[in-house]
Amino acid sequence: MADSDKKPLLMDELNAAEKVALANMSLHPGFQVLIKMFEAACTTATHDVIKLDPLVQDYERKLAYLQQAARTVNKYTELIRKSVIYHSEMAKYEPLDQEQVGPQVNEA
């Protein structure tokens, strides 16, 4: 399966209330900080590959390891971001069941 063909995480497992909660969380300012951290992890992993000295002993082995680590971090981050976007979009089209939302508080 090609990377672009990967299904969103929990694609068929989240209910409508969970999708709405995820969509709401993605609008919170702290979520943007979390995204910034993910991006920093990707940048750090990529820079580790670039900074590897070609004259170091076992260069090929170390390079392969660092490249795989950077690839894994980048793919993970992309999958999380695409999954959040997918579920947030799906939340717009799924009706909420009352039992998913929980009991309503009566206002006096």
C-alpha positions in Angstrom: 0.0 0.0 0.0 1.4 3.3 -1.0 1.8 6.0 1.7 -0.9 8.2 0.1 -3.3 5.2 0.2 -3.1 4.9 4.0 -6.4 5.1 5.7 -6.9 7.6 8.6 -6.4 6.2 12.0 -9.6 4.8 13.6 -11.3 5.5 10.3 -14.3 3.2 11.1 -14.1 3.3 14.9 -14.8 6.8 16.1 -18.4 7.8 16.7 -19.8 11.2 15.8 -19.3 12.7 19.3 -15.6 11.6 19.3 -15.1 13.2 15.8 -16.7 16.4 17.0 -14.5 16.4 20.1 -11.4 15.9 17.9 -12.5 18.7 15.6 -13.1 21.0 18.6 -9.7 20.1 20.0 -8.0 21.0 16.7 -9.4 24.5 17.0 -7.9 25.0 20.4 -4.7 27.3 20.4 -2.8 24.5 22.3 -3.4 22.2 19.4 -1.3 24.5 17.2 1.5 24.2 19.7 1.2 20.4 19.5 1.5 20.6 15.7 4.5 22.8 16.1 6.1 20.2 18.3 5.4 17.5 15.7 7.0 19.6 13.0 10.0 20.2 15.3 10.5 16.5 15.7 10.4 16.0 12.0 12.9 18.8 11.4 15.2 17.4 14.1 15.1 13.9 12.7 15.8 15.2 9.2 18.7 17.4 10.4 20.2 14.4 12.1 20.5 12.7 8.7 22.0 15.8 7.1 24.5 16.4 10.0 25.9 12.9 9.9 29.7 13.1 9.0 30.4 10.9 6.0 33.9 10.2 7.4 32.5 8.6 10.6 33.0 4.9 11.1 30.1 2.7 10.0 28.7 5.7 8.0 26.4 3.6 5.8 24.8 1.8 8.7 24.3 5.0 10.7 23.0 6.8 7.7 20.4 4.0 7.0 19.3 4.1 10.6 19.0 7.9 10.7 17.1 7.9 7.4 14.7 5.3 8.6 14.1 7.1 11.9 13.5 10.4 10.1 11.1 8.7 7.6 9.2 7.0 10.5 8.8 10.3 12.4 7.7 12.2 9.3 5.2 9.4 8.2 3.8 9.2 11.7 3.3 13.0 11.9 1.6 13.0 8.5 -0.7 10.2 9.4 -1.8 11.9 12.6 -2.4 15.2 10.9 -4.4 13.6 8.0 -6.4 11.6 10.5 -7.4 14.6 12.5 -8.4 16.5 9.3 -10.4 13.5 8.0 -12.3 13.0 11.3 -12.9 16.7 11.6 -14.4 16.9 8.1 -16.5 13.8 8.7 -17.9 15.3 11.9 -19.6 17.9 9.8 -21.7 15.3 8.0 -22.6 12.8 10.9 -25.6 13.4 13.1 -24.9 13.2 16.8 -27.0 10.7 18.8 -28.2 12.0 22.2 -26.6 9.0 24.0 -23.2 9.9 22.4 -23.5 13.5 23.6 -24.6 12.7 27.1 -27.4 14.1 29.3 -28.4 17.7 28.7 -28.4 20.0 31.7 -31.7 21.8 32.2 -31.2 25.6 32.5 -33.4 27.3 35.1 
